Amino acid sequence: MEFVPASRSSVSDHVFGQVRDAILAGVYAPDSALPSERDLAAVFEVNRHAVREALRRLQQLGLVRVAQGGATRVLDWRLHAGLDLAMALTAEPGSHQQRVLPFDTLVRDVLEMRACLGADAARLCAERAPQEAREAVLAAVEAYAGAGPDLDRMGEANVALWRAIIIGGGNVAYLLAFNSLVGGALAVGRVPAARRTAELLDVAGHRRLGAHIAAGDPAAAEAQARALLNAPITHPREREIDA
């Protein structure tokens, strides 16, 4: 991989993105040393402050360990990185990393995680949500239904619906994971609308989900949620988009 000098618009982002991609593509093996700040600044034709900021962000992602006065060591992302890495990899559609990283199934993988999380959150919401939370879910279902057939508006309303379901389930870890997905724009925003058409246009299915939650039927709520959230993964039209 050959580094490219940075444009002047966002030099720290440029350095961060290229070094991140080089690490994930295997150019730098775990426990190997990155070039020094001085050398990186020279290669990218930027000042050392920009390099230092990029290295700080890489350390936050769990990709490197920065030692004061010593070499910056590469970490094994499989042991140290978290969900923030997936979000970083979806922040730049069409970027260089799309062509070199071994993550061609990333959208599918996150959709699968989303389906598991959402199905269990629906179960918990039906099982233990207080009455006001169940009513909030029903209201969110109708707000989502009223947004049709505009897929963009339905997508936004769908996020609000799932947030209401997760809040109703009372699992803080699920809520934080959901916020990471939404904040990274992968759960809805950067997944092509066509990939989620079968899910987003299934107003009747979402109403059934709301009804199961309101009725306090955990098994039915879980099954209905799983059916909705698996649609972008299993529906023939959605699979064709990846081909």
C-alpha positions in Angstrom: 0.0 0.0 0.0 1.4 3.4 -1.0 0.5 6.4 1.1 -0.9 9.5 -0.7 0.0 13.0 0.4 -2.9 14.7 2.2 -5.2 17.4 0.9 -5.2 20.5 3.1 -8.9 20.2 3.9 -8.6 17.6 6.7 -5.1 16.4 7.1 -5.6 14.6 10.4 -8.6 12.6 8.9 -6.5 11.8 5.9 -3.6 10.4 8.0 -6.0 8.6 10.3 -7.9 6.9 7.4 -4.8 5.7 5.5 -2.9 4.4 8.5 -6.1 2.7 9.8 -6.5 1.0 6.4 -2.9 -0.1 6.3 -3.2 -1.7 9.7 -6.4 -3.5 8.9 -5.2 -4.6 5.5 -2.2 -6.3 7.2 0.5 -3.9 6.0 1.6 -3.6 9.6 1.3 -6.8 11.6 0.3 -6.9 15.3 3.2 -5.9 17.6 5.1 -4.3 14.7 6.1 -0.6 15.0 4.6 2.1 12.9 6.9 4.7 11.3 7.9 7.5 13.7 5.8 10.7 13.9 8.6 12.5 12.1 8.6 9.9 9.2 4.8 9.9 8.9 4.7 13.7 8.8 7.2 13.6 6.0 5.4 10.9 4.0 2.0 12.6 4.3 3.5 16.1 4.0 1.8 17.3 7.1 2.9 18.7 10.5 3.5 16.4 13.4 0.4 17.7 15.3 -1.8 16.2 12.6 0.0 12.9 12.8 -0.3 12.9 16.6 -4.0 13.5 16.5 -4.4 10.7 14.0 -2.5 8.3 16.2 -4.6 9.3 19.2 -7.8 8.3 17.3 -6.2 5.0 16.2 -5.4 4.3 19.9 -9.0 5.0 20.8 -10.1 2.4 18.3 -7.8 -0.2 19.8 -5.5 -0.3 16.7 -2.3 1.0 18.2 -0.6 1.6 21.5 1.2 4.9 21.7 4.2 5.0 24.1 5.6 8.3 25.2 9.1 8.5 23.8 8.9 5.0 22.3 7.6 3.3 19.1 3.9 3.2 18.4 3.0 -0.5 18.3 0.2 -2.0 16.2 -2.4 -4.0 18.2 -4.4 -7.0 16.9 -7.9 -5.5 16.2 -9.5 -8.9 16.9 -8.4 -8.6 20.5 -8.6 -4.9 21.2 -11.1 -3.2 18.8 -14.8 -2.6 19.6 -17.9 -1.6 17.8 -16.5 1.9 17.2 -14.2 0.3 14.6 -17.2 -0.9 12.5 -18.7 2.6 12.7 -15.4 4.2 11.6 -15.3 1.8 8.6 -18.8 2.9 7.4 -18.2 6.6 7.8 -16.6 7.1 4.4 -18.6 5.4 1.6 -16.6 4.9 -1.5 -13.3 5.6 0.3 -10.0 3.8 -0.3 -10.6 1.4 2.6 -13.6 -0.1 0.7 -11.2 -1.6 -1.8 -8.5 -3.0 0.4 -9.9 -4.2 3.7 -11.1 -7.7 4.4 -14.5 -6.6 5.6 -16.7 -7.0 2.5 -19.4 -8.5 4.6 -19.5 -5.7 7.2 -23.0 -4.4 6.4 -24.4 -8.0 6.5 -22.6 -8.7 9.7 -23.9 -5.6 11.5 -27.4 -6.3 10.1 -27.2 -9.8 11.6 -26.2 -8.3 15.0 -29.0 -5.7 14.7 -31.5 -8.5 14.1 -30.3 -10.5 17.2 -30.3 -7.4 19.4 -33.7 -6.2 18.2 -35.4 -9.5 18.6 -34.3 -9.9 22.1 -35.1 -6.2 22.9 -38.7 -6.8 21.6 -38.9 -9.9 23.9 -37.8 -7.9 26.9 -40.1 -5.0 26.1 -43.2 -7.3 25.8 -42.1 -9.1 29.0 -41.4 -6.2 31.4 -42.1 -2.8 29.9 -44.4 -0.6 32.0 -47.7 0.5 30.4 -46.5 3.9 29.4 -43.6 2.3 27.5 -46.0 0.0 25.6 -48.1 3.0 24.7 -45.0 4.8 23.5 -44.2 1.8 21.2 -47.7 1.8 19.8 -47.5 5.6 19.1 -44.1 5.1 17.4 -45.6 2.4 15.2 -48.3 4.7 14.0 -45.8 7.5 13.4 -43.7 5.2 11.3 -46.8 4.0 9.4 -47.8 7.6 8.7 -44.4 8.3 7.2 -45.0 6.0 4.3 -44.4 5.6 1.4 -41.3 7.9 1.8 -38.5 5.5 2.6 -36.3 8.1 4.1 -39.0 9.3 6.5 -39.9 5.7 7.3 -36.3 5.0 8.1 -36.1 7.9 10.5 -39.4 6.9 12.2 -38.2 3.3 12.3 -35.2 4.3 14.3 -37.5 6.1 16.8 -39.7 3.0 17.0 -36.8 0.7 17.8 -35.4 3.2 20.4 -38.8 3.1 22.1 -38.8 -0.7 22.1 -35.2 -0.9 23.5 -36.0 1.7 26.2 -39.1 -0.3 27.1 -37.0 -3.4 27.5 -34.9 -1.7 30.1 -31.5 -3.0 28.9 -29.0 -0.2 29.1 -26.3 -2.2 27.2 -28.7 -2.7 24.3 -29.5 1.0 24.2 -25.9 2.0 24.1 -25.2 -0.5 21.3 -28.2 0.8 19.4 -27.0 4.3 19.8 -23.6 3.3 18.4 -25.2 1.8 15.4 -27.4 4.8 14.7 -24.6 7.2 15.4 -22.4 5.4 12.9 -25.2 5.7 10.4 -25.0 2.0 9.6 -28.3 0.8 11.0 -30.3 2.8 8.6 -28.6 5.8 7.1 -25.8 4.3 4.9 -27.5 1.0 4.2 -29.0 1.5 0.7 -32.8 2.1 1.0 -33.4 -0.7 -1.5 -31.7 -3.2 0.7 -34.3 -2.5 3.5 -37.4 -2.0 1.3 -39.0 -5.3 2.4 -38.5 -4.4 6.1 -39.5 -0.7 5.9 -42.6 -1.2 3.8 -44.0 -4.0 6.0 -46.3 -1.7 8.0 -48.6 -4.6 8.9 -45.6 -6.5 10.3 -44.6 -3.6 12.5 -48.2 -3.2 13.7 -48.2 -6.9 14.7 -45.0 -6.3 16.6 -46.5 -3.4 18.4 -49.6 -5.4 19.2 -47.6 -8.3 20.6 -45.6 -5.9 22.8 -48.8 -4.2 24.0 -50.4 -7.6 24.8 -47.3 -8.8 26.8 -46.5 -11.7 24.5 -42.7 -12.1 24.6 -42.4 -15.1 22.3 -44.6 -13.6 19.6 -42.9 -10.2 19.9 -39.4 -11.8 19.5 -40.5 -13.9 16.5 -42.1 -10.9 14.7 -39.1 -8.7 15.4 -36.7 -11.3 14.1 -38.8 -11.7 10.9 -38.8 -8.0 10.3 -35.1 -7.5 10.9 -34.0 -10.5 9.0 -35.7 -9.3 5.8 -32.7 -7.2 4.6 -30.5 -10.3 5.0 -32.7 -13.0 3.6 -35.0 -11.4 1.1 -34.0 -12.3 -2.5 -34.1 -8.8 -3.8 -31.9 -7.6 -0.9 -29.4 -10.4 -1.6 -29.1 -9.3 -5.2 -27.7 -5.9 -4.2 -24.6 -7.6 -2.8 -24.0 -9.6 -5.9 
